[in-house]
Amino acid sequence: MSTKKLAIIGGTGLTQLNQLTNVQSEQVDTPFGIAHVQTGKLQNNDIVFLARHGHPHKLAPHKVNYRANIWALKQLNVTDIIAVNAVGGITKKMQAGVLCVPDQIIDYTYGREHTFFDGTDETYPLKHIDFTYPYTQSLRQLMLDHSNNVLDFSVYGATQGPRLESISEINKLEKDGCDIVGMTGMPEAALAREIDLNYACLSLIVNPAAGKSAELITMEQIYQVLNDGMQTVCGILEQTAIA
Ligand code: HPA
């Protein structure tokens, strides 16, 4: 019997998984705070769902307790995490409505609790993880194999938020090699690696990043794309979960 157990972390536009059955809400106590999850089944598979911003959505990206969330998933015997993110598109192929599975990330966030192992507590001694490939390749591939028209290979620029960026900030990110920009990619990915959880992202481009279209960015525009795109996202999650 497989010991694989999948968690899905939902971001903006995905605060609950409608296909989940036998749903139970749980509050998980961790050394880093409390996490709120739902457990349930996707077809016959046990799944944990975690709404990163809460349900309803109320936590700003820099206020999310990433450490409690990731630790709670470990406590629930999760082995694999698929994280869903709404992002802005920087490079040409990253148009609104496009989905991608990033393979690299650049962290521009600051002031977030970003490690379990900073050495201040002897229970969690200092640890330097390898982060050459920040996402688990086999999990990325599983999503790509169970979807159509999802782009492989992209660099995620993780910004602090909650504001969106200026044109010059986006130009800098583009020069750095970022294809997409979002606010929740870090420290989530690194925390998962710190405690040996497989982790990959499915990112939905919901707007052209600042300066990448003639118009200003509006929440109306973002929510329009989110509503349509999350249907596709849920299909991919289901196919990947039962694979
Ligand atoms: N920038 C940062 N985060 C985002 C964006 C953006 O343009 N769109 C959705 N999340």
Boltz pocket constraint, residues with backbone or C-beta under 6 A from the ligand:
constraints:
  - pocket:
      binder: B
      contacts: [[A, 86], [A, 87], [A, 88], [A, 89], [A, 159], [A, 163], [A, 164], [A, 165], [A, 181], [A, 182], [A, 183], [A, 206], [A, 207], [A, 208], [A, 209], [A, 210]]
      max_distance: 6.0
